Amino acid sequence: MTNLTYTYECKADSKGRVALPAGLKRELALVLNDGFVIKKSVFDRCLELYPKAEWEKEMAGVDKLNRFVKKNVDFIRRFMAGVKPVDLDGNGRLLIPKDLIAFAKIDKELVLTSQINKIEIWDKGSYRKEVEDSDVDFGALAEDVMGKMDDNQN
């Protein structure tokens, strides 16, 4: 499993190309040549970048859904909307497709941030608003999510 842990700020050029920061390249060194899959986030107006092996694990779970249950088919259709394979070019840049740039409202400055096995790609301003949202009590959220964990949970 890929264990990504950092947040990086960078810029996209007018064509949507993003040079991956050196630190992120180091974190992804073992999977850089395998390629990636990029998609819209389910919950936020950002993008998710999966190393191919992590995407295949995600697809294994989705593939278990019964296609004779309408809500499963509706979920799969929406989950897969806009999914695209992406590779780094010869200069180590990632080309973010224009439709996904529009979805995430990415301007020039963006943030690449870890989600353990995938990377979220945010417009810098949107990311700042999300993490600095004063309506969210992070201490209470941390206690609710992490405080109930025990050694038997995964």
Buried (B, 14 or more C-beta within 10 A) or exposed (E): EBEBEEBBEBEBEEEBBBBBBEEBEEBBEEBBEBBBBBBBBEEBBBBBBBBBBBBEEBBEEEEEBEEEEEEBEEBBEEBEEBBEEBEBEEEEBBBBBEEBBEBBEBEEBBBBBBEEBBBBBBBBBBBEEBEEEEEEEEEEEEEEEEEEEEEEEE
